[in-house]
Every structure is written in structure tokens, then in C-alpha cells.
Amino acid sequence: MIRWEIYKLLRQRRTLFGLGAMALVPVLFVAALEITRQGPPEGEAPFATQLLENGLVVPLVTLAFATFVLLPLVVAFVAGDAVAGEVSAGTLKTVLSRSVGRTELFFSKVVAVGIYCLAASAVLAGVGLAAGYLAGGFAPLAGPGGATIGVGRGIGLVWGGAGLVSVPLMALAAFAIFLSVTTHNSVGSGVGAVVLVLLLRLASGLGLAGPLDPYLLTNQFEAWLNLTRDPIAWEPIARSLWVSVLWGAVFLTAAWAVFTRRDVLS
């Protein structure tokens, strides 16, 4: 069932469009750097001052910027179609009429969407590494506090960051799946998940969350930056993992409860 759900995902235009967008972002970023020869202002992004001399910075910067809106946007619209797409196409009732349990079907879709979250982050990181290497090669990085990050550790940092970013992405996808199950509207589910991201970022930026700010889902997207510290700051990374899992578990439990009890009318 999981293989079948992955196959269905790969047959959808929005899935391929999202992966294509993740691949295109680092390429366009490097192209803009080569044309303008101007990097971001100092302090605007991690390692920004080394951007023009070290291609290893490219995937780090693109990962940092993509987590703000682009990655959540791509994942939200794919996850939001998980159930609503079947309903609008009239295929959900046909699937359930066979010897398929609702719980099995639901979690097959969840696993397929989770794999897509990993794939989107991996494509962004992989193409970013390739584009950065072709543009300027790799060299040791000057990390925060002046510590040197070797090329091997830098590559590991890129993949580790992509993996950590995938966890809150899955939690956001769980919210989109919840909307997909409850509204049966693909576009509305995707938009709703994006609106949640924007509202949480606004609340954090304006200081409206107070003591709850460290536990907002959107703040977990930046936890991977703690991998650059020497020594690595594990506490915020661990918090990001359990907070993201908690957000995702709440949304998935609610979505599962609705999916297993709601009548399918189409």
C-alpha cells in the first residue's frame, strides 16, 4: 500500500513541480551570484561573507532561506491533497470498497507524504551541494566563533541540516493532512497549512507567543543551525525533535479519528 501511495504521488504534477522547485532554487541562486558577484549582506545569513569564495556555503544558505516559506509551501500543497484529492477524483470510495482498512490506508498515505518531505529536503541539499561545487569548489568554513569547519564536516552539516528540517516539515504535513481529511479541499488544505506557518512566524516575530515561543512549530526549522556550533548545541536540537513530533502526533491523531469515522459520499 505504501508503494502504491508513493506511485500515486509521483504521478501528480504538484509532486514533480515541488521537487523541481527544490532543485531549481540552488541553481538560480548560484546563477544570480555568478551574474551579480554580490552576496547577501553580512550577518543576514550564516556564513554569508564566505558565499562568493566557497561553494559549500551555497546549500547552507539555500536551506536556511527555503525553510522560511518555500519548503513548507511545497510540502503543504502535496500533503493537503493526500485525502482531498482522492475525494474530488471520486476514487476514495472505490479504494475503501476493497479489502483495505481505513487505518492501513490512512497511515500508508502518511508514510508516503513523510517520504516526500525527506525527498524535498534531500533534493534541495543535493542539488545545492552540486551547484556550489561547480560554482566555486569546496573549502573549509569559518564557523560561528571562529572555529573552522572542515569540508567533510561541512558536507555532513548540509545533510544533517536537511534531515533535521524534515522533522518539522512532517509535522506541518500532518496539519495539512488533517485539513485534507476534514475539509476534503486540496487547495484549502494547502493554503491553510501555509497560513499556519505565516501566523506562527508573525506571532514569534512580534513577540506575541511569550513563553510558548520556543515551542512554536516554525521555530523548529532553525534548530539545525546549532550543528554549526563548536561544541554542537544539542539541547535546542533535541527540543526541536520532540516538539515537532508532538505537533505531528496531535494532528495525525485527530486526522485519523476523523478519517476512520467519517462517511465517504463520493
Contacts in CASP RR format, 6 or more apart in sequence:
PFRMAT RR
TARGET T0000
AUTHOR 0000-0000-0000
METHOD contacts of the structure
MODEL  1
MIRWEIYKLLRQRRTLFGLGAMALVPVLFVAALEITRQGPPEGEAPFATQ
LLENGLVVPLVTLAFATFVLLPLVVAFVAGDAVAGEVSAGTLKTVLSRSV
GRTELFFSKVVAVGIYCLAASAVLAGVGLAAGYLAGGFAPLAGPGGATIG
VGRGIGLVWGGAGLVSVPLMALAAFAIFLSVTTHNSVGSGVGAVVLVLLL
RLASGLGLAGPLDPYLLTNQFEAWLNLTRDPIAWEPIARSLWVSVLWGAV
FLTAAWAVFTRRDVLS
1 100 0 8 1.000
1 104 0 8 1.000
1 105 0 8 1.000
1 108 0 8 1.000
2 108 0 8 1.000
2 111 0 8 1.000
2 112 0 8 1.000
4 108 0 8 1.000
5 108 0 8 1.000
5 109 0 8 1.000
5 111 0 8 1.000
5 112 0 8 1.000
6 112 0 8 1.000
6 115 0 8 1.000
8 112 0 8 1.000
9 15 0 8 1.000
9 78 0 8 1.000
9 112 0 8 1.000
9 113 0 8 1.000
9 116 0 8 1.000
10 16 0 8 1.000
12 78 0 8 1.000
12 81 0 8 1.000
14 77 0 8 1.000
14 78 0 8 1.000
14 81 0 8 1.000
15 78 0 8 1.000
15 116 0 8 1.000
18 74 0 8 1.000
18 78 0 8 1.000
18 120 0 8 1.000
19 119 0 8 1.000
19 120 0 8 1.000
19 123 0 8 1.000
20 123 0 8 1.000
21 70 0 8 1.000
21 74 0 8 1.000
22 66 0 8 1.000
22 70 0 8 1.000
22 71 0 8 1.000
22 74 0 8 1.000
22 120 0 8 1.000
22 121 0 8 1.000
22 123 0 8 1.000
22 124 0 8 1.000
22 127 0 8 1.000
23 123 0 8 1.000
23 124 0 8 1.000
23 127 0 8 1.000
25 62 0 8 1.000
25 66 0 8 1.000
25 70 0 8 1.000
25 124 0 8 1.000
26 58 0 8 1.000
26 59 0 8 1.000
26 62 0 8 1.000
26 124 0 8 1.000
26 127 0 8 1.000
26 128 0 8 1.000
26 130 0 8 1.000
26 131 0 8 1.000
26 132 0 8 1.000
27 127 0 8 1.000
27 131 0 8 1.000
29 58 0 8 1.000
29 61 0 8 1.000
29 62 0 8 1.000
29 131 0 8 1.000
30 58 0 8 1.000
30 128 0 8 1.000
30 131 0 8 1.000
30 132 0 8 1.000
30 134 0 8 1.000
30 135 0 8 1.000
33 39 0 8 1.000
33 51 0 8 1.000
33 52 0 8 1.000
33 58 0 8 1.000
33 135 0 8 1.000
34 135 0 8 1.000
37 52 0 8 1.000
39 48 0 8 1.000
39 51 0 8 1.000
39 52 0 8 1.000
40 48 0 8 1.000
40 51 0 8 1.000
40 61 0 8 1.000
41 48 0 8 1.000
42 48 0 8 1.000
42 49 0 8 1.000
43 49 0 8 1.000
45 61 0 8 1.000
45 64 0 8 1.000
45 65 0 8 1.000
46 60 0 8 1.000
46 61 0 8 1.000
46 64 0 8 1.000
46 144 0 8 1.000
46 225 0 8 1.000
46 228 0 8 1.000
47 54 0 8 1.000
47 57 0 8 1.000
47 60 0 8 1.000
47 61 0 8 1.000
47 141 0 8 1.000
47 142 0 8 1.000
47 143 0 8 1.000
48 57 0 8 1.000
48 61 0 8 1.000
50 57 0 8 1.000
50 141 0 8 1.000
50 142 0 8 1.000
51 57 0 8 1.000
51 58 0 8 1.000
51 61 0 8 1.000
53 136 0 8 1.000
53 139 0 8 1.000
54 136 0 8 1.000
54 137 0 8 1.000
54 138 0 8 1.000
54 139 0 8 1.000
54 141 0 8 1.000
55 132 0 8 1.000
55 133 0 8 1.000
55 135 0 8 1.000
55 136 0 8 1.000
55 137 0 8 1.000
55 138 0 8 1.000
55 139 0 8 1.000
56 129 0 8 1.000
56 132 0 8 1.000
56 133 0 8 1.000
56 137 0 8 1.000
56 138 0 8 1.000
56 139 0 8 1.000
56 141 0 8 1.000
56 151 0 8 1.000
56 154 0 8 1.000
56 155 0 8 1.000
56 158 0 8 1.000
57 141 0 8 1.000
58 128 0 8 1.000
58 129 0 8 1.000
58 131 0 8 1.000
58 132 0 8 1.000
58 135 0 8 1.000
59 124 0 8 1.000
59 125 0 8 1.000
59 126 0 8 1.000
59 128 0 8 1.000
59 129 0 8 1.000
59 131 0 8 1.000
59 132 0 8 1.000
59 158 0 8 1.000
60 157 0 8 1.000
60 158 0 8 1.000
62 124 0 8 1.000
62 128 0 8 1.000
63 121 0 8 1.000
63 124 0 8 1.000
63 125 0 8 1.000
63 158 0 8 1.000
63 161 0 8 1.000
63 162 0 8 1.000
63 165 0 8 1.000
63 224 0 8 1.000
64 222 0 8 1.000
64 225 0 8 1.000
66 124 0 8 1.000
67 165 0 8 1.000
67 221 0 8 1.000
67 222 0 8 1.000
68 201 0 8 1.000
68 221 0 8 1.000
69 194 0 8 1.000
69 197 0 8 1.000
69 198 0 8 1.000
71 120 0 8 1.000
71 121 0 8 1.000
71 124 0 8 1.000
71 165 0 8 1.000
71 169 0 8 1.000
72 169 0 8 1.000
72 172 0 8 1.000
72 193 0 8 1.000
72 194 0 8 1.000
72 197 0 8 1.000
72 221 0 8 1.000
73 194 0 8 1.000
74 120 0 8 1.000
75 113 0 8 1.000
75 116 0 8 1.000
75 117 0 8 1.000
75 120 0 8 1.000
75 169 0 8 1.000
75 172 0 8 1.000
75 173 0 8 1.000
75 176 0 8 1.000
75 193 0 8 1.000
76 172 0 8 1.000
76 173 0 8 1.000
76 176 0 8 1.000
76 189 0 8 1.000
76 190 0 8 1.000
76 191 0 8 1.000
76 192 0 8 1.000
76 193 0 8 1.000
76 194 0 8 1.000
76 197 0 8 1.000
77 176 0 8 1.000
77 186 0 8 1.000
77 187 0 8 1.000
77 190 0 8 1.000
78 113 0 8 1.000
78 116 0 8 1.000
78 173 0 8 1.000
79 113 0 8 1.000
79 116 0 8 1.000
79 172 0 8 1.000
79 173 0 8 1.000
79 174 0 8 1.000
79 176 0 8 1.000
79 177 0 8 1.000
79 180 0 8 1.000
79 189 0 8 1.000
79 190 0 8 1.000
79 193 0 8 1.000
80 176 0 8 1.000
80 177 0 8 1.000
80 179 0 8 1.000
80 180 0 8 1.000
80 186 0 8 1.000
80 188 0 8 1.000
80 189 0 8 1.000
80 190 0 8 1.000
80 193 0 8 1.000
81 180 0 8 1.000
81 186 0 8 1.000
81 189 0 8 1.000
82 109 0 8 1.000
82 110 0 8 1.000
82 112 0 8 1.000
82 113 0 8 1.000
82 176 0 8 1.000
82 177 0 8 1.000
82 180 0 8 1.000
83 92 0 8 1.000
83 109 0 8 1.000
83 177 0 8 1.000
83 180 0 8 1.000
83 181 0 8 1.000
83 184 0 8 1.000
83 259 0 8 1.000
84 180 0 8 1.000
84 181 0 8 1.000
84 183 0 8 1.000
84 184 0 8 1.000
84 185 0 8 1.000
84 186 0 8 1.000
84 189 0 8 1.000
85 180 0 8 1.000
85 186 0 8 1.000
86 92 0 8 1.000
86 95 0 8 1.000
87 184 0 8 1.000
87 264 0 8 1.000
87 266 0 8 1.000
88 184 0 8 1.000
88 186 0 8 1.000
88 266 0 8 1.000
90 266 0 8 1.000
92 264 0 8 1.000
92 266 0 8 1.000
93 264 0 8 1.000
93 265 0 8 1.000
93 266 0 8 1.000
95 105 0 8 1.000
96 102 0 8 1.000
96 105 0 8 1.000
96 264 0 8 1.000
102 259 0 8 1.000
102 260 0 8 1.000
103 256 0 8 1.000
103 260 0 8 1.000
106 255 0 8 1.000
106 256 0 8 1.000
106 259 0 8 1.000
106 260 0 8 1.000
107 256 0 8 1.000
109 177 0 8 1.000
110 174 0 8 1.000
110 177 0 8 1.000
110 252 0 8 1.000
113 170 0 8 1.000
113 173 0 8 1.000
113 177 0 8 1.000
114 166 0 8 1.000
114 170 0 8 1.000
114 173 0 8 1.000
116 173 0 8 1.000
117 166 0 8 1.000
117 169 0 8 1.000
117 170 0 8 1.000
117 173 0 8 1.000
118 163 0 8 1.000
118 166 0 8 1.000
120 169 0 8 1.000
121 162 0 8 1.000
121 163 0 8 1.000
121 165 0 8 1.000
121 166 0 8 1.000
121 169 0 8 1.000
122 162 0 8 1.000
124 162 0 8 1.000
125 158 0 8 1.000
125 159 0 8 1.000
125 161 0 8 1.000
125 162 0 8 1.000
126 158 0 8 1.000
128 158 0 8 1.000
129 155 0 8 1.000
129 158 0 8 1.000
132 138 0 8 1.000
138 151 0 8 1.000
138 155 0 8 1.000
139 151 0 8 1.000
140 148 0 8 1.000
140 149 0 8 1.000
140 150 0 8 1.000
140 151 0 8 1.000
141 148 0 8 1.000
141 149 0 8 1.000
141 150 0 8 1.000
141 154 0 8 1.000
142 148 0 8 1.000
142 149 0 8 1.000
143 149 0 8 1.000
143 228 0 8 1.000
143 230 0 8 1.000
144 228 0 8 1.000
144 229 0 8 1.000
144 230 0 8 1.000
145 230 0 8 1.000
147 230 0 8 1.000
149 157 0 8 1.000
149 228 0 8 1.000
149 230 0 8 1.000
157 227 0 8 1.000
157 228 0 8 1.000
160 224 0 8 1.000
160 227 0 8 1.000
161 224 0 8 1.000
161 227 0 8 1.000
162 224 0 8 1.000
163 224 0 8 1.000
164 223 0 8 1.000
164 224 0 8 1.000
164 227 0 8 1.000
164 237 0 8 1.000
164 240 0 8 1.000
164 241 0 8 1.000
165 221 0 8 1.000
165 224 0 8 1.000
167 220 0 8 1.000
167 240 0 8 1.000
167 241 0 8 1.000
167 244 0 8 1.000
167 245 0 8 1.000
168 217 0 8 1.000
168 218 0 8 1.000
168 220 0 8 1.000
168 221 0 8 1.000
168 240 0 8 1.000
168 244 0 8 1.000
168 247 0 8 1.000
169 221 0 8 1.000
170 244 0 8 1.000
170 248 0 8 1.000
171 217 0 8 1.000
171 220 0 8 1.000
171 244 0 8 1.000
171 245 0 8 1.000
171 247 0 8 1.000
171 248 0 8 1.000
171 251 0 8 1.000
172 193 0 8 1.000
172 196 0 8 1.000
172 197 0 8 1.000
172 217 0 8 1.000
173 193 0 8 1.000
174 247 0 8 1.000
174 248 0 8 1.000
174 249 0 8 1.000
174 251 0 8 1.000
174 252 0 8 1.000
174 255 0 8 1.000
175 193 0 8 1.000
175 196 0 8 1.000
175 247 0 8 1.000
175 248 0 8 1.000
175 251 0 8 1.000
176 189 0 8 1.000
176 190 0 8 1.000
176 192 0 8 1.000
176 193 0 8 1.000
177 189 0 8 1.000
177 251 0 8 1.000
177 252 0 8 1.000
177 255 0 8 1.000
178 251 0 8 1.000
178 252 0 8 1.000
178 254 0 8 1.000
178 255 0 8 1.000
178 258 0 8 1.000
179 185 0 8 1.000
179 188 0 8 1.000
179 189 0 8 1.000
179 190 0 8 1.000
179 192 0 8 1.000
179 193 0 8 1.000
180 186 0 8 1.000
180 189 0 8 1.000
180 255 0 8 1.000
181 255 0 8 1.000
181 258 0 8 1.000
181 259 0 8 1.000
181 262 0 8 1.000
182 255 0 8 1.000
182 258 0 8 1.000
183 189 0 8 1.000
196 217 0 8 1.000
197 217 0 8 1.000
197 218 0 8 1.000
200 216 0 8 1.000
200 217 0 8 1.000
200 218 0 8 1.000
200 219 0 8 1.000
201 218 0 8 1.000
202 208 0 8 1.000
203 209 0 8 1.000
203 213 0 8 1.000
203 216 0 8 1.000
204 213 0 8 1.000
204 216 0 8 1.000
204 218 0 8 1.000
204 219 0 8 1.000
207 213 0 8 1.000
209 216 0 8 1.000
213 219 0 8 1.000
214 239 0 8 1.000
214 243 0 8 1.000
215 239 0 8 1.000
215 243 0 8 1.000
217 243 0 8 1.000
217 244 0 8 1.000
217 247 0 8 1.000
220 239 0 8 1.000
220 240 0 8 1.000
220 243 0 8 1.000
220 244 0 8 1.000
223 236 0 8 1.000
223 237 0 8 1.000
223 239 0 8 1.000
223 240 0 8 1.000
223 241 0 8 1.000
224 237 0 8 1.000
224 240 0 8 1.000
226 232 0 8 1.000
226 233 0 8 1.000
226 234 0 8 1.000
226 236 0 8 1.000
226 237 0 8 1.000
227 237 0 8 1.000
END
